[in-house]
Structures are given as C-alpha cells and as structure tokens.
C-alpha cells in the first residue's frame, strides 16, 4: 500500500514541478523534480524534464546524464 502512496505522491509532485518549469521557475522546479525522484528514483518523466532543465541552464553533462538514465529505464 505504501508503494502506491509513494507513486501517487510522485505523480502529484511531478505535475507541480512541470508547472513550475513551464512558468520559468527553474530553481523551484529543480527542487520539486528532486522530490519526485526521492519518492520514485525511476520516474522517467522527472528524469527527462530535470535533464532538460539542466540543459537549459547550460549544465550539459548533468543534463545528458539524467536524460541518458531515463532512456535506460
């Protein structure tokens, strides 16, 4: 049961992170994407979006690493 709760929490957090990201609030979105990944370290969309966020901030190595990790899942 707790696994389902964690999954639901990750989904809610991801939606919030994506809204922040789309609003240009990159630092806040980065924090919430991190919370998603704490709840579900295999959340493909959070990994991809966080990787994209890092690329947008000029952090190519980290962005590529995160997107690569999402592609492996």
Secondary structure by P-SEA (a helix, b strand, c coil): caaaaaaaaaaaaaaaaaaaaaacaaaaaaaaaaaaaaacccaaaaaaaaaaaaaaacaaaaaaaaaaaaaac
